[in-house]
Amino acid sequence: MILLGIETSCDDTAAAVVEDGRRVHASVATSQDAFHAKYGGIVPEIAGRRHVALISATVEHALQTAGLPMAALDGVAVTRGPGLIGSLVVGVAAAKAIAYAAGKPLYGVNHLHGHLYAAYLEQELPPEPPFLALIVSGGHTQLVDVRAHGDLRIIGETLDDAAGEAFDKTARLLGLGFPGGPAMDRLAQQGDAAAFAFPRSMLSADSLDFSFSGIKTSVRYFLESAAGSAAKREDVAASFQAAVVDVLVGKTALAQRRLRHATVVIAGGVAANSRLRSEMAAWAGREGVRLLIPPLRFCTDNAAMIAAAAYFEARPADALTLGADPNLPF
């Protein structure tokens, strides 16, 4: 089953061609970072207009890279939410038009499910349910009990800032610009993670929920102090990153002990963070848990993961009535 995937939930215009939810024939993404950098964050109106300008060429590029005509496709998959409404509308409209004109089934995909199914891309031994997943990105931090394909249950989530949001806001405090997460990771690799003891909010001992707003505030107050003004930025970045990763690993470990699942998947944009990847691998090694983290190119927003989710969840929609939903429930 060969699917065309389309992803426009935020600021990346992406298209991909994926076979059987695993084999990636093409994955194309066009970044808008240069258009948003001077504003210090994503401007929804700009993002939507750039998607309009890029979507046709991006889809065409993906098909050309795959070396497949439209007739060879078995369906079209598109992110229908959650995300920025202006961005989502562009992708959904394009997917509906393509599916209707080509007479192909249309699949509306939850963006967060897509991140989870990124773990199936280009994997010789993909995860088999049941397994535990940590979805960690700029907008979401969730622990998910994957009982079966189509049976996904949130068992823990952030009560305030998502981990990626905390990274971006703290990067702004350090003057690292946009996007902040990758810049923070690069700077932290040059610093001392034990230099400063920023708080690790674990909430209650038995809670699987997250809270990252406090650590961001702690860093802000520290930087405004005399000690903070003299501190090395790389040490602050490394100490902040260590605190966030400690919480992510600790909560994941607690959830795994409860569920006793043999496999853990880490997905989402923050799954590209080098310390998170290494600390999770160390924990999994100690506990004898199988850990799967998608390749870096499939951690951030991409259309291959959307095609993969559509394949495994297989819920065709009406090509005329499918709508974008910026607040689509998990």
C-alpha positions in Angstrom: 0.0 0.0 0.0 1.6 3.2 -1.2 0.4 6.5 0.4 1.2 10.1 -0.3 1.5 12.0 3.0 1.0 15.7 3.4 2.0 17.6 6.6 1.3 21.3 7.2 0.4 21.5 10.8 2.8 24.3 11.7 5.5 26.0 9.6 7.1 23.1 7.6 5.5 22.2 4.2 6.1 18.5 3.8 5.1 15.7 1.5 6.2 12.0 1.4 5.6 8.7 -0.4 5.6 5.7 2.0 5.0 2.0 1.3 3.3 -0.2 3.9 3.8 2.4 6.6 7.6 1.7 6.8 9.5 2.0 3.5 10.1 5.7 2.6 10.3 6.3 -1.1 10.5 10.1 -0.7 10.3 12.6 2.1 10.5 16.3 1.3 10.2 19.2 3.7 10.6 22.9 3.2 11.6 24.9 6.3 10.2 28.4 7.0 12.7 29.2 9.7 14.2 32.1 7.8 10.8 33.8 7.6 10.0 33.5 11.3 13.5 34.0 12.9 13.3 37.8 13.1 10.0 37.5 15.1 11.5 35.1 17.6 8.7 32.5 16.9 6.2 31.3 14.4 3.8 33.8 12.9 0.7 31.9 11.9 -0.3 34.3 9.1 3.1 34.0 7.5 3.1 30.2 7.9 -0.2 29.8 6.2 0.8 32.0 3.2 4.1 30.1 2.8 2.2 26.8 2.7 0.0 28.1 -0.1 3.1 29.1 -2.1 4.9 25.8 -1.5 2.4 23.0 -1.3 2.0 22.1 -5.0 5.8 22.1 -5.7 6.5 20.1 -2.5 4.0 17.4 -3.5 5.3 17.3 -7.0 8.9 17.0 -5.7 8.0 14.1 -3.5 6.3 12.2 -6.4 9.3 12.9 -8.7 11.8 11.8 -6.0 9.8 8.6 -5.5 9.7 8.0 -9.3 6.0 7.3 -9.1 3.0 8.7 -11.0 -0.2 9.7 -9.2 -1.8 6.6 -10.5 0.5 4.4 -8.5 -0.8 5.7 -5.2 -3.2 3.8 -3.1 -4.4 6.8 -1.1 -3.6 10.3 0.3 -3.0 11.0 4.0 -3.0 14.4 5.5 -2.6 16.0 9.0 -6.0 17.4 10.0 -5.0 18.5 13.4 -4.0 19.6 16.0 -2.0 22.6 14.8 -2.3 26.1 13.4 -5.7 26.4 11.7 -4.4 28.5 8.7 -1.6 26.0 8.1 -3.9 22.9 8.5 -6.5 24.3 6.0 -3.9 24.5 3.3 -2.7 20.9 3.6 -6.2 19.5 4.0 -7.5 21.4 1.0 -4.6 20.2 -1.1 -5.1 16.6 0.0 -8.8 16.7 -0.6 -8.3 18.0 -4.1 -5.7 15.4 -5.0 -7.7 12.5 -3.6 -10.9 13.6 -5.3 -9.3 14.3 -8.7 -7.3 11.1 -8.6 -10.1 9.0 -7.2 -8.0 7.8 -4.3 -9.1 7.2 -0.6 -8.3 10.1 1.8 -7.0 9.6 5.3 -7.2 12.3 7.9 -4.4 11.9 10.5 -3.9 13.2 14.0 -0.5 14.9 14.0 0.5 13.4 17.4 -0.3 9.9 16.2 2.0 10.6 13.3 4.9 11.4 15.6 4.3 8.0 17.3 4.3 6.1 14.0 7.5 7.7 13.0 9.1 4.9 15.0 8.0 2.5 12.2 9.8 4.3 9.4 12.9 2.5 8.0 12.9 0.1 10.9 13.8 -3.6 10.4 12.0 -4.5 13.6 9.3 -1.9 14.3 7.5 -1.9 17.7 4.7 -4.3 18.2 1.8 -3.2 20.5 1.5 -3.1 23.4 4.3 -0.6 24.1 4.8 2.7 25.9 5.4 6.0 24.0 6.7 9.3 25.1 5.6 12.0 22.6 7.7 15.1 23.4 7.6 18.2 21.2 7.1 22.0 21.2 3.4 21.8 21.9 2.9 18.4 23.6 4.5 16.2 26.2 2.6 13.0 26.7 3.0 9.4 27.9 0.9 7.1 25.8 -0.1 3.5 26.4 -0.3 2.0 22.9 -2.4 -1.1 23.5 -3.1 -1.8 19.8 -3.2 0.1 16.5 -6.0 2.6 17.0 -6.2 2.1 20.8 -3.9 4.8 22.2 -4.5 6.1 25.7 -2.8 9.1 27.4 -1.6 8.2 30.9 0.4 11.3 31.6 0.7 14.8 30.1 2.0 18.3 30.8 0.0 20.5 33.1 1.5 23.7 31.7 4.5 24.2 29.3 5.5 21.3 27.0 9.2 20.4 27.2 9.9 21.8 23.7 8.1 25.0 24.7 10.3 25.3 27.8 13.4 24.8 25.6 12.3 27.5 23.2 11.5 30.0 25.9 14.7 29.4 27.8 16.7 29.7 24.6 15.2 33.1 24.1 16.3 34.1 27.6 19.8 33.1 26.6 19.6 35.0 23.4 19.9 32.0 21.2 17.2 33.0 18.7 14.8 30.8 16.8 14.4 27.8 16.6 15.6 27.5 20.2 15.6 23.8 20.8 18.5 22.8 18.4 20.5 25.9 19.4 20.1 25.0 23.1 21.3 21.4 22.5 24.4 22.6 20.6 25.3 25.1 23.3 24.7 22.6 26.1 27.1 20.1 24.7 29.9 22.7 25.4 28.8 23.2 29.1 28.8 21.6 32.5 25.4 20.0 33.2 26.2 20.0 37.0 27.1 23.7 37.2 23.7 24.8 38.5 20.9 22.9 40.3 17.7 23.9 38.5 14.5 22.3 39.9 13.2 18.9 38.7 9.4 19.1 39.1 8.2 15.5 39.6 4.8 16.7 41.1 3.8 13.8 43.4 5.7 10.6 43.7 3.1 8.6 41.8 2.2 11.2 39.2 2.8 10.6 35.5 2.1 14.2 34.6 4.7 16.8 33.7 5.3 20.5 34.6 8.0 22.6 33.0 6.9 26.1 33.6 8.8 26.3 37.0 12.2 25.4 35.6 11.8 28.1 32.9 11.0 30.7 35.6 13.9 29.5 37.7 16.3 30.1 34.9 14.9 33.5 34.3 15.3 34.6 37.9 18.8 33.1 38.0 19.9 35.0 34.9 18.6 38.2 36.5 20.7 37.6 39.7 24.3 38.6 40.2 25.5 35.0 39.9 23.5 34.5 36.8 24.8 37.5 35.0 28.3 36.2 35.4 27.5 32.6 34.5 28.6 31.0 31.3 25.7 30.5 28.9 26.8 27.0 28.0 26.7 26.0 31.6 23.2 27.4 32.1 22.1 25.6 28.9 23.6 22.3 30.0 22.1 22.5 33.5 18.7 23.4 32.2 18.8 20.6 29.6 19.8 18.1 32.3 16.9 19.1 34.5 14.3 18.7 31.8 15.8 15.4 30.6 15.9 14.0 34.2 12.2 14.6 34.5 11.4 13.0 31.1 13.5 9.9 31.8 12.1 9.6 35.4 8.5 9.8 34.4 9.0 7.4 31.5 10.7 5.0 33.8 7.8 5.2 36.3 5.3 4.5 33.6 7.2 1.6 32.3 7.4 0.0 35.7 3.6 0.3 36.0 2.8 -1.0 32.6 5.6 -3.5 32.3 5.8 -3.0 28.5 9.0 -4.4 27.0 9.3 -1.7 24.4 9.4 2.1 24.8 9.2 4.6 21.9 10.4 8.2 22.1 9.0 10.5 19.4 8.5 14.1 18.6 10.8 17.0 17.9 12.5 16.9 21.3 13.4 13.3 20.6 16.2 14.7 18.5 17.8 16.2 21.6 21.2 14.5 22.1 21.1 14.3 25.9 17.6 12.9 25.9 18.6 10.2 23.4 21.7 9.2 25.4 20.1 9.3 28.8 17.1 7.3 27.6 19.4 4.7 26.0 21.4 4.4 29.2 18.2 3.8 31.3 16.8 1.3 28.8 20.1 -0.6 28.9 20.1 -0.8 32.6 16.5 -2.0 32.7 16.6 -4.4 29.8 14.0 -2.4 27.9 13.9 -2.1 24.1 14.1 1.5 23.2 13.1 2.9 19.7 13.8 6.5 18.7 13.2 7.5 15.1 16.1 8.7 13.0 16.7 12.5 13.4 15.0 13.4 10.1 11.8 11.7 11.3 11.7 13.3 14.8 10.7 16.7 13.6 7.6 17.4 11.6 7.5 15.4 8.4 5.0 13.8 6.1 6.3 10.3 6.1 5.1 9.8 9.7 1.6 11.0 8.5 1.5 8.3 5.8 2.7 5.7 8.3 0.0 6.6 10.8 -2.7 6.4 8.0 -1.5 2.9 7.0 -1.6 1.5 10.5 -4.8 3.2 11.6 -6.6 2.9 8.2 -9.6 5.1 8.7 -10.6 6.5 5.3 -12.5 9.8 5.3 -14.9 11.6 2.9 -12.7 13.5 0.4 -15.4 16.3 0.3 -16.2 16.7 4.0 -12.9 16.2 5.8 -12.1 19.3 7.8 -9.1 20.7 9.6 -9.3 20.8 13.4 -6.7 22.9 15.3 -7.8 21.4 18.6 -8.2 17.8 17.4 -8.3 15.5 20.5 -5.7 12.8 20.8 
